[in-house]
Amino acid sequence: MSSMEQIKVLREKTGAGVVDVKKALDEAGGDETKAVEILRKRGQDRALKKSGREASEGIVVAYVHSNNRVGALVKLLCETDFVARNEEFCELGRDIAMHIVALSPQCVKQGDISKELLEKEREIWRTQLASEGKASEMIDKILIGKAEKFCRENSLLTQAFVKDPNKTVGDLIAEKIHKIGENIQVGNFMRYEM
C-alpha cells in the first residue's frame, strides 16, 4: 500500500496526478523506482495518442552558452497559445535548446538524417573495417549496427538528455505531454557556433 508521503514525493518528481501515482505505486508494490518507470511508460502511451493532434501554436526559444560562442534556436510547437505561454512549456524549450548546444544533433528524428551524410559515414567505417582485416560479409553486418547507432546518437529525439542521461529528449517531451496534456513537437532547430 502506498503512503501519502510516497505519493507526494512521486508527484513532485514526475508531475503526474495523485490517482496515477497511487496506481503506479500499488502496481510496483511500493517500489518508487519501478513506479517512476510505470509512470514514464504510461506518459509515453498518452503522448502517442496525442501525437496525431495538430500542433500549430508554440514558441521560438533561444539559448546562448555562457562563452557567447555557441547558441541554438528551437521552434517548439504545441496545440494552444495558452500552453505556449505556460512557464513549464517555455522551460522545456530552454532545456532542449541547451541540449542542442551541448550535444549538437544533426536533425530532429532519425529518419531526417541525410542519406548523403550516412553514406559518407558508411564509407569511412567500411575503409576502417577493411583495414582491420574484417571479412566483407562481416563488414556489411557491422555497418548496419553502426548506422543505427549513428542515427540514434545524432538525432535530437533519441539522444540521451544532457541534464538526465537516463532518458532521451523524446522521453522528456513525452513526460511534458503527459503533464501538460497537449501534443508537443520540436518543429525545427538551428545551432550556431563561432
C-alpha positions in Angstrom: 0.0 0.0 0.0 1.3 3.4 -0.9 1.8 6.1 1.7 0.8 9.7 1.3 4.4 10.7 1.7 5.4 8.4 -1.2 2.6 9.8 -3.3 3.7 13.4 -2.5 7.3 12.7 -3.4 6.5 11.0 -6.7 4.0 13.7 -7.6 6.7 16.3 -7.2 9.2 14.2 -9.0 7.0 13.3 -12.0 4.3 15.8 -12.2 1.7 13.0 -12.5 -1.7 13.1 -10.9 -2.5 11.7 -7.4 -4.5 8.8 -8.8 -1.9 7.9 -11.4 0.9 8.0 -8.8 -1.1 5.9 -6.4 -1.9 3.3 -9.1 1.7 3.1 -10.2 2.9 2.7 -6.6 0.4 0.0 -6.0 1.3 -1.8 -9.2 5.0 -1.5 -8.3 4.4 -2.9 -4.7 5.6 0.4 -3.2 8.9 0.5 -5.1 9.4 4.1 -6.1 11.9 3.4 -8.9 9.5 0.9 -10.5 6.6 3.3 -10.1 8.5 6.1 -11.9 9.2 3.7 -14.8 5.5 2.7 -14.9 4.5 6.4 -14.9 7.0 7.1 -17.7 5.6 4.3 -19.9 2.1 5.5 -19.3 3.1 9.0 -20.2 4.6 7.8 -23.4 1.4 5.9 -24.2 -0.6 9.1 -23.7 1.9 11.0 -25.7 1.5 8.6 -28.6 -2.3 9.1 -28.5 -1.9 12.9 -28.6 0.8 12.9 -31.3 -1.8 12.9 -34.1 -3.3 16.1 -32.9 -2.2 19.3 -34.8 0.4 21.4 -33.1 0.2 24.8 -34.8 1.0 27.1 -31.8 4.2 27.4 -30.0 7.3 29.5 -29.3 10.8 30.1 -30.6 13.4 29.7 -27.9 17.0 30.9 -27.9 19.9 29.7 -25.8 23.4 31.1 -25.9 26.1 29.4 -23.9 28.0 31.5 -21.3 31.0 31.8 -23.6 28.9 33.6 -26.2 30.4 31.4 -28.9 27.7 28.8 -29.4 23.9 29.1 -29.3 20.7 27.5 -30.6 17.2 28.5 -31.7 14.4 26.0 -31.3 10.9 26.1 -32.7 8.8 24.2 -30.1 5.2 23.5 -31.1 2.0 22.9 -29.1 -1.8 22.9 -29.7 -2.8 26.2 -28.0 -1.4 29.6 -27.3 -2.4 29.1 -23.6 0.2 26.3 -23.3 2.7 28.3 -25.4 2.7 30.9 -22.7 3.0 28.3 -19.9 6.3 28.6 -18.0 6.8 24.9 -17.9 6.5 24.7 -21.7 9.0 27.6 -22.1 11.4 25.9 -19.7 11.2 22.7 -21.8 12.1 24.9 -24.8 15.1 26.3 -23.0 16.2 22.8 -21.9 16.0 21.5 -25.4 17.9 24.5 -26.8 20.7 24.0 -24.2 20.8 20.3 -25.1 21.3 21.2 -28.7 24.1 23.5 -27.9 25.8 20.8 -25.7 25.3 17.7 -28.0 25.0 19.1 -31.5 22.4 16.8 -33.0 22.1 16.7 -36.8 18.3 16.5 -37.1 15.1 16.2 -35.1 14.3 12.5 -35.7 16.3 9.5 -37.0 14.5 9.5 -40.4 15.7 13.0 -41.1 19.5 12.1 -41.3 20.5 12.8 -44.8 21.3 9.8 -47.0 24.5 11.6 -48.2 25.8 12.0 -44.6 25.0 8.4 -43.7 26.7 7.1 -46.9 29.8 9.2 -46.3 30.0 7.7 -42.7 29.5 4.2 -44.1 32.4 4.6 -46.5 34.6 5.8 -43.6 33.6 2.8 -41.5 34.0 0.4 -44.4 37.5 1.6 -45.0 38.4 1.3 -41.3 36.9 -2.2 -41.0 38.6 -3.4 -44.2 42.0 -2.1 -42.9 41.4 -4.2 -39.8 41.1 -7.3 -41.9 37.4 -7.9 -41.4 35.6 -10.2 -44.0 33.2 -8.4 -46.4 30.1 -10.2 -45.1 31.1 -9.3 -41.5 31.6 -5.7 -42.6 28.1 -5.5 -44.0 26.6 -6.7 -40.7 28.7 -4.3 -38.7 27.8 -1.4 -40.9 24.1 -2.0 -40.2 24.7 -1.7 -36.4 27.0 1.4 -36.8 24.4 3.2 -39.0 21.6 2.6 -36.5 23.9 3.8 -33.6 24.9 6.9 -35.7 21.3 7.8 -36.4 20.3 7.3 -32.8 23.2 9.4 -31.5 22.8 12.2 -34.0 19.0 12.7 -33.8 17.7 15.1 -31.2 14.7 12.9 -30.0 16.8 9.8 -29.5 19.8 11.4 -27.8 20.3 11.0 -24.1 19.1 14.2 -22.5 22.1 16.3 -21.3 20.6 17.0 -17.8 19.4 13.4 -17.2 21.2 10.7 -19.3 18.7 8.1 -18.1 16.1 9.4 -20.5 16.1 10.7 -24.1 14.9 14.1 -25.3 11.9 12.2 -26.7 11.2 10.8 -23.2 11.4 14.3 -21.8 8.9 15.6 -24.3 6.6 12.6 -23.6 6.6 13.4 -19.9 5.7 17.0 -20.6 2.9 15.9 -23.0 1.5 13.7 -20.2 1.8 16.5 -17.6 0.6 19.4 -19.8 -2.0 17.4 -21.7 -1.2 18.6 -25.2 0.7 17.4 -28.2 4.3 18.9 -28.1 6.7 18.7 -31.0 10.1 20.1 -32.0 9.4 21.8 -35.2 13.0 22.6 -36.1 16.2 23.9 -34.7 19.4 25.7 -35.7 22.7 25.6 -33.9 25.3 28.3 -34.3 28.9 28.2 -33.4 31.8 30.6 -33.8 
